[in-house]
Amino acid sequence: GIDWFRMASHKQNQWTSRFRELEEFKREHNRCQVPTKNSHPNPSLGQWVNDQQRQYHLMNQGLTSSMTFERVNLLNDLGFEWSVGRRKSLL
């Protein structure tokens, strides 16, 4: 059968790993806006940031979301920007 606890634990570990990458990006660039362009060394981190913004807005609308209040607090403490939308390339 499916080990749901192990699957959930793996998802949490993935989230934590990405969060640590974002912390490192913030230390280096003094911002949490990560480019999603392929010219950036880690475009998948930028996609993860966009996904966190989407999940946050879903949560606020009462819809199914992987966002939790704990994650919101961690991201807020880092200075995360919750606005979603088109933004100019940061490179």
N, C-alpha and C positions, 0 to 999 in steps of 0.2 A: 504494500500500500504506500501511499504518499505520506512522507514525514513532514507534516505541516509546520511543526515547531522548528525543525531544521531549516525548512525553506524560509520561514519568517526570520530566523536568525541570520541566514545568509543575506537576505535583503537588507537587514539592519546593518550588517557588517559592510555591505556595499555602500550604503548611505554614509556611514561613518567614514569610510575611506575617502569618498568624494568630498565630504565636509573637510577633512584634513587637507586635501588638495586645495580646497578653496581658502582655507586658513593660510596656507603657504603662498598662494597667489596674492592674497590680501597683504601679507608681509612684504612681498616683492613689489607690488604695484599700488598699494594703498587704496585699493578699491575692490569691490566684489563683482563688478561688471566684467565678465569674462567673454572675450570675443568668441564667436562660433565659426569664424572663418577658418578655412584650412591652412591659411598662412600662419595662424597661431600654433605654437607647439602642442597645445592640448585642446583642440576644438570640442572634444567630447565633454570637457568640464564646462564649457560654455553652454552646451546643450543641456547638461545636468542643471545648471543654474536656471535656464529657461523653464525646465520641467518643474523645479521647485516653485517658481513663480506661478505656473499654471495650477499646480496642486494646491497652493495656498488659496488661490481664488476659488477653486472648486470647493475647498473646505469652508470658506466664508459664505458660499452660496448654499451650504447644506448638502452638497453633492458628495458622492463617493470620492475619496481622496486618500492618498498615502501620507499626506501631511499630518503631523501631530503637533500638539501644543508644545511639547518638548523640543521638537525640531524648530518650530517657529522661534522659541526663546533662544536656542543656540544660534540660529541665523541672525536674529535681531542683535544679539550680543556682538556679533561679528561686524555689524553695520550693513547687513544685507538690504538691497533695494528690492521692494516687492512689486514695483511697477512692471507691467507687461506691455510690450508693444514694440514697434519698430524703433530701433535706435541706430545711430550711425556706427559704422565700424570703429572700433577703438584702436585700430592699428593704422 
